[in-house]
């Protein structure tokens, strides 16, 4: 009996809207059209448009700015007895070493920030992700077209992989010797409510790339350059 073979399908590596060739990087998962600024991901032989945002920087640094992509995942954490859905509840288990406005934090949703760019040093990636998520930066956004005027890195991590990393990230929040947090994390399930691809501005400063708004940094050698 002859086996059925799936038909091979080739699609042009061009923007489905404006028709211009997409920039080619072998390991890039999201292709940003350098002409119209739309982002595309191939799935099942068809391009699907990916929504994204571009975070506004302070623009007061003299170094070169590079935009790095992150998956921003809005989540809630659920156990058999409770549901953590805002930052006030989140900080009750994973407190910051400073005072917070508890009423204000009750209005803020819990967001995980997962780096989507290529990285050589996994612990460095986890540390950056932990710091950003723990401190929950508030961001202003600019027009998407502005991204085309700057250096930018590619999307190497898929959304599925980002959600898997979120499971690991949760354990990184546990304070030393906190039985309360350990017990909660051991039971908690992450419910993903919304996901967004966002590019954040990082400025070169000596041997580091520093996020312009928060000042949190990652060593340049920890990141794989475009290929």
Protein Blocks (a to p, Z undefined) as FASTA:
>chain_A
ZZddddddddddddfklopacdddfklcbdcdfklopacddeehiacdddddddddekla
fbdcddddddddddddddfkbccfbfklmmmmmccfbdcdfklmmmpccdddddfbdcfb
lmlmmmmmmmmmmnopadddddfklmmmpccdddfbdfklmmmmmmmmmmmmpcghilkl
mmmmmmpccddfbdcddddddddehjaccdfklopacdfklpccdZZ
